[in-house]
Amino acid sequence: MTAPVSTSVFTDGPAVGLVCRACGAQYPLAAQHACWQCFGPLEVEYDTDALAAVTRERIEAGSQDIWRYAPLLPAGLEPSSRVTLNPGMTPLIRADGLAAELGMKTLWVKDDSANPTHSFKDRVVSVALTAADRLGFDRYACASTGNLANSVAAHAARAGKPSMVFVPHDLEPGKIITTAVYGGRLVAIEGSYDDVNRLCSELTETDEFETTAFVNVNVRPFYAEGSKTLGYEVAEQLGWRVPAQVVIPMASGELLTKVDKAFTEMAEIGLVDSAECRVFGAQSSGCNPIATALRAGTDEITPVKPTGIAKSLNIGDPAAGPYAIEAVRRTGGWMADVSDDEIRDGIRLLARTTGVFAETAGGVVVATLRKLLAEGRLDPAAETVIYNTGEGLKTLDAVQAAPTHRIRPSLTAMRDAGLLTSL
Amino acid sequence: MTAPVSTSVFTDGPAVGLVCRACGAQYPLAAQHACWQCFGPLEVEYDTDALAAVTRERIEAGSQDIWRYAPLLPAGLEPSSRVTLNPGMTPLIRADGLAAELGMKTLWVKDDSANPTHSFKDRVVSVALTAADRLGFDRYACASTGNLANSVAAHAARAGKPSMVFVPHDLEPGKIITTAVYGGRLVAIEGSYDDVNRLCSELTETDEFETTAFVNVNVRPFYAEGSKTLGYEVAEQLGWRVPAQVVIPMASGELLTKVDKAFTEMAEIGLVDSAECRVFGAQSSGCNPIATALRAGTDEITPVKPTGIAKSLNIGDPAAGPYAIEAVRRTGGWMADVSDDEIRDGIRLLARTTGVFAETAGGVVVATLRKLLAEGRLDPAAETVIYNTGEGLKTLDAVQAAPTHRIRPSLTAMRDAGLLTSL
């Protein structure tokens, strides 16, 4: 767990060190993800003066991707330093049709299926690998539920670097092929994501993998910061203000904490007037350890063995769970979890009313939104943004959809099928 | 074939009428696609003064989608008039790795899989439906090889309008589900695309479908203009100049003619200094009527019965074939066609070297690029842009790709599989 090179490689950005989220111990910027004193997770720390100097105008003059926020990220300020597919600035879609069906007033969908490999993972991988490159790593790896594997393999292909990605053996075919096609090594593990993750942690300690960047293990603090851009973008796209409510899918729980962190940072810097936003978390009932802990009134996450179709969220031992609970409690939000059938209905409802075809994780968010409304937890009159983090084409098996009719090519066949009608 | 409303609905844009590509006969702007005198295809005609007034600055100040070029399109100048998923401004990716493998100097990939429904069809559908809405149509339809169906169904869902889309029954599952999920009517036709197209032409003549916009039939002149944006964007993204060579996939042949038209228009307006660009066309050997005619030295296209995996290009009777041949001859380009195995290799080569996972049509383009280089038709030293028009996730069956390894989650298993190695 030693960094291949010194921290001076990061002098061009606002990051100044790593800090333990649990005990506050401080470390230099390096490939380290856990505190040597308390084993707590590490987070990137910034020069607050450098952040405070960032203006709306500077961001608006930037490129149409996550790198417009490089002055707020731990790596990538110098364009030539970026290891990236240039993700980000995905659409924020006004969802009036969905709002009407749910009895809501103002609803938006942040659609991250528009990223290069069609999930929000391109954001975190771009930041992680840009940092990893500076730290001297020469091979890219990850433990993944699918989307992360797609993204790491594609980034490696673009960068001309070797990759080795690890996934549970029972992933959706769409996610397997979309990783394998890039030509790196794809290792299917006979076990759950949590088994995959444990193996990758062990590998980072071996001599053979000393120069391999596992984006969500040994360079995790940098990786996690990439998720902040999903907060920055929503606020900028709304005209430099945060929405009253957001609903975010939870796997490790990290994405939720980083969107919350982004809003807080923006208010501190003065990019938005207020960070006041109620943060809601969404899980599937097949893997709901964070929502269960919140409802039980505890911070202690009891790991579960995940089941169900929302495989990209199937992390049974979620590392950032306690921090997600903290953010939800602090902001006055809540969490809910939904069944596989509710997830399927959520995918269809979103598609039918917005034209956005989400993967199962997006179905989880829509179904959770509906549940939180029914429970009276979420205010239907307050402006709400929901996050779709992935693409329906990757989880086709979850949606049973077929042609509504099959006929021969003639007007007679049209008439016989009852299709020769006006509106 | 009468327009539901008058042409005055188009007064906000630069379009002034329709003109026959064959005999030059002129018509007002309406839902008409064939000349009443010679049955030739109609094309949108513009007020040349209005086009000439368009500046780089005006375009650059526009939105990050096709609508920045609205002053050059037949509909959509007024933002509130748009029926759209806001496609366009997709990445132009520098492909140094692919160039190196092919012995080329400067190569770019225009990646239109980044559009909302992940193909270039979102461009043409947005323009067609925006025009159709103004013309009073209240239902959206198309004849499709898959991508167009995806796009029309998604646009209808976003707009809250009913849709009825027609496809050959043997489409890829990815394209069927991604249409059906939006909830419109999806009619599978027991026949080829050309059968589907014929049926749709017949339907436009029925009373029951009088107010149905078939985007590629009765509003085809508007639809076709949407493809110009794939020329505009490449030129703008290169810093307001056209590349020396482009390679474009051909189904009807229309996309190729419109990219060529876009370059010519831009030079006439003064947005670029020169329109000089050699235009190359790509087909699959299972459906190569345009390339065959070019090689035979004729303009007469002999229809074929399409076969092969590049289903999105399987139009056996390509309407714009003669115009594609004209553009290729005039600019000093050429055409080639490639086998299914070459297409599969093309998909893998592109993925492995650029991180872009293309559908079969993209594989056709990469394989054709390689063939044209081998034949000495295309200059490896001249700057070249190739177009990827669709997404690999929609044609997964074409790519056999699987995990490279399957092991138990332990270091011992890693060692036994020969994976415990550094680079």
Chai-1 contact restraints between the chains, C-beta under 6 A:
chainA,res_idxA,chainB,res_idxB,connection_type,confidence,min_distance_angstrom,max_distance_angstrom,comment,restraint_id
A,Q64,B,Q64,contact,1.0,0.0,6.0,A-B,restraint_1
A,L85,B,G355,contact,1.0,0.0,6.0,A-B,restraint_2
A,G97,B,G160,contact,1.0,0.0,6.0,A-B,restraint_3
A,D138,B,L423,contact,1.0,0.0,6.0,A-B,restraint_4
A,R139,B,L423,contact,1.0,0.0,6.0,A-B,restraint_5
A,A154,B,G355,contact,1.0,0.0,6.0,A-B,restraint_6
A,A157,B,R352,contact,1.0,0.0,6.0,A-B,restraint_7
A,A157,B,G355,contact,1.0,0.0,6.0,A-B,restraint_8
A,R158,B,G355,contact,1.0,0.0,6.0,A-B,restraint_9
A,G160,B,G97,contact,1.0,0.0,6.0,A-B,restraint_10
A,H169,B,R406,contact,1.0,0.0,6.0,A-B,restraint_11
A,G174,B,L393,contact,1.0,0.0,6.0,A-B,restraint_12
A,I177,B,L396,contact,1.0,0.0,6.0,A-B,restraint_13
A,I177,B,V399,contact,1.0,0.0,6.0,A-B,restraint_14
A,I177,B,A401,contact,1.0,0.0,6.0,A-B,restraint_15
A,T178,B,F357,contact,1.0,0.0,6.0,A-B,restraint_16
A,A180,B,A401,contact,1.0,0.0,6.0,A-B,restraint_17
A,A180,B,A402,contact,1.0,0.0,6.0,A-B,restraint_18
A,V181,B,A351,contact,1.0,0.0,6.0,A-B,restraint_19
A,V181,B,F357,contact,1.0,0.0,6.0,A-B,restraint_20
A,V181,B,V399,contact,1.0,0.0,6.0,A-B,restraint_21
A,V181,B,A401,contact,1.0,0.0,6.0,A-B,restraint_22
A,Y182,B,A351,contact,1.0,0.0,6.0,A-B,restraint_23
A,G183,B,R352,contact,1.0,0.0,6.0,A-B,restraint_24
A,R185,B,T404,contact,1.0,0.0,6.0,A-B,restraint_25
A,L186,B,P403,contact,1.0,0.0,6.0,A-B,restraint_26
A,L186,B,T404,contact,1.0,0.0,6.0,A-B,restraint_27
A,V187,B,H405,contact,1.0,0.0,6.0,A-B,restraint_28
A,A188,B,P403,contact,1.0,0.0,6.0,A-B,restraint_29
A,A188,B,R406,contact,1.0,0.0,6.0,A-B,restraint_30
A,I189,B,P409,contact,1.0,0.0,6.0,A-B,restraint_31
A,E190,B,R408,contact,1.0,0.0,6.0,A-B,restraint_32
A,G191,B,P409,contact,1.0,0.0,6.0,A-B,restraint_33
A,D195,B,P409,contact,1.0,0.0,6.0,A-B,restraint_34
A,L199,B,P409,contact,1.0,0.0,6.0,A-B,restraint_35
A,E202,B,L411,contact,1.0,0.0,6.0,A-B,restraint_36
A,E208,B,L420,contact,1.0,0.0,6.0,A-B,restraint_37
A,E208,B,T421,contact,1.0,0.0,6.0,A-B,restraint_38
A,E208,B,S422,contact,1.0,0.0,6.0,A-B,restraint_39
A,A351,B,V181,contact,1.0,0.0,6.0,A-B,restraint_40
A,A351,B,Y182,contact,1.0,0.0,6.0,A-B,restraint_41
A,R352,B,A157,contact,1.0,0.0,6.0,A-B,restraint_42
A,R352,B,G183,contact,1.0,0.0,6.0,A-B,restraint_43
A,G355,B,L85,contact,1.0,0.0,6.0,A-B,restraint_44
A,G355,B,A154,contact,1.0,0.0,6.0,A-B,restraint_45
A,G355,B,A157,contact,1.0,0.0,6.0,A-B,restraint_46
A,G355,B,R158,contact,1.0,0.0,6.0,A-B,restraint_47
A,F357,B,T178,contact,1.0,0.0,6.0,A-B,restraint_48
A,F357,B,V181,contact,1.0,0.0,6.0,A-B,restraint_49
A,L393,B,G174,contact,1.0,0.0,6.0,A-B,restraint_50
A,L393,B,L393,contact,1.0,0.0,6.0,A-B,restraint_51
A,L396,B,I177,contact,1.0,0.0,6.0,A-B,restraint_52
A,V399,B,I177,contact,1.0,0.0,6.0,A-B,restraint_53
A,V399,B,V181,contact,1.0,0.0,6.0,A-B,restraint_54
A,A401,B,I177,contact,1.0,0.0,6.0,A-B,restraint_55
A,A401,B,A180,contact,1.0,0.0,6.0,A-B,restraint_56
A,A401,B,V181,contact,1.0,0.0,6.0,A-B,restraint_57
A,A402,B,A180,contact,1.0,0.0,6.0,A-B,restraint_58
A,P403,B,L186,contact,1.0,0.0,6.0,A-B,restraint_59
A,P403,B,A188,contact,1.0,0.0,6.0,A-B,restraint_60
A,T404,B,R185,contact,1.0,0.0,6.0,A-B,restraint_61
A,T404,B,L186,contact,1.0,0.0,6.0,A-B,restraint_62
A,H405,B,V187,contact,1.0,0.0,6.0,A-B,restraint_63
A,R406,B,H169,contact,1.0,0.0,6.0,A-B,restraint_64
A,R406,B,A188,contact,1.0,0.0,6.0,A-B,restraint_65
A,R408,B,E190,contact,1.0,0.0,6.0,A-B,restraint_66
A,P409,B,I189,contact,1.0,0.0,6.0,A-B,restraint_67
A,P409,B,G191,contact,1.0,0.0,6.0,A-B,restraint_68
A,P409,B,D195,contact,1.0,0.0,6.0,A-B,restraint_69
A,P409,B,L199,contact,1.0,0.0,6.0,A-B,restraint_70
A,L411,B,E202,contact,1.0,0.0,6.0,A-B,restraint_71
A,L420,B,E208,contact,1.0,0.0,6.0,A-B,restraint_72
A,T421,B,E208,contact,1.0,0.0,6.0,A-B,restraint_73
A,S422,B,E208,contact,1.0,0.0,6.0,A-B,restraint_74
A,L423,B,D138,contact,1.0,0.0,6.0,A-B,restraint_75
A,L423,B,R139,contact,1.0,0.0,6.0,A-B,restraint_76
